[in-house]
Amino acid sequence: MTGSHRVVLLACGSFNPPTNMHLRMFEIARDFLHRTTNHNVIVGLMSPVHDKYGKEGLVSASDRIQLLRLALNSSSWVHVSEWETRQDDWTPTREVVQYHQELVDSLVNGNVDPSVKRQRVDGTPSWLTHLTGSTEPVTVKLLCGADLLESFAKPGLWKDEDIEALVGKFGLVVITREGSNPYKFIYESDVLTRHQRNIHIVTEWITNEVSSTKVRRALRRGDSVKYLVQDSVIEYIYKNALYNTHNK
């Protein structure tokens, strides 16, 4: 891809459990960016939230990481990032994106700011090897659903400087669903309007309202979740009695 700009798509979330829709987001976003921009998506990353996020019904990070590894077994380009789960506490999304960008800068882009104190990692994450061998710069962009974009408007939920950094410095790739209107939210926000060129709105035309919440509910009730999540994920959930499946 001549004159392209290499991109890492990073999705943050509970992934409790990871559904087929979580995986589809990456495919949809990559297709859109390749079709409409000069971005070349090289790597996708799924960063599960820390246990201390405190969400009700959140299974352990070790289980969620294993579920993600199983779910991503068939993907050649999407990987799990464990960094967020290894921190001492919950990490704001802006800092998660910042960390991964600094890691890319130091090991691939070669333009790390020496004044930035980075946390050392144990070894080099395997996904970084996909980025070597080229001099094209790499940017980490946050991949999210339209609900995250809309949450920017909720008072007290996000720091202004975090929104500014996520949109202005890194950029968003937003997967929209039927009935959501991200353009309206951008219009109603000065900061989003100012950085509108850095927000890619991707319409999911093959609508699929699968959510982790609905999957957990079905599991609690003993209903089938086949074809909503990967078979290996279902097997692990039942084997380890996650989401109250031990009662079945």
MOLIN-V977358 format. One record per helix or strand of 3 or more residues. SS is the DSSP state (alpha for helix, beta for strand). FROM is the first residue (numbers start at 1). TO is the last residue. If there is no record, write none. Layout:
SS&FROM&TO ; SS&FROM&TO
//
This chain:
beta&5&13 ; alpha&20&36 ; beta&39&48 ; alpha&51&53 ; alpha&61&74 ; beta&78&80 ; alpha&84&86 ; alpha&93&109 ; alpha&126&131 ; beta&138&145 ; alpha&146&151 ; alpha&160&170 ; beta&172&176 ; alpha&182&187 ; alpha&190&194 ; alpha&196&198 ; beta&199&203 ; alpha&212&220 ; alpha&231&239 ; alpha&245&247
//
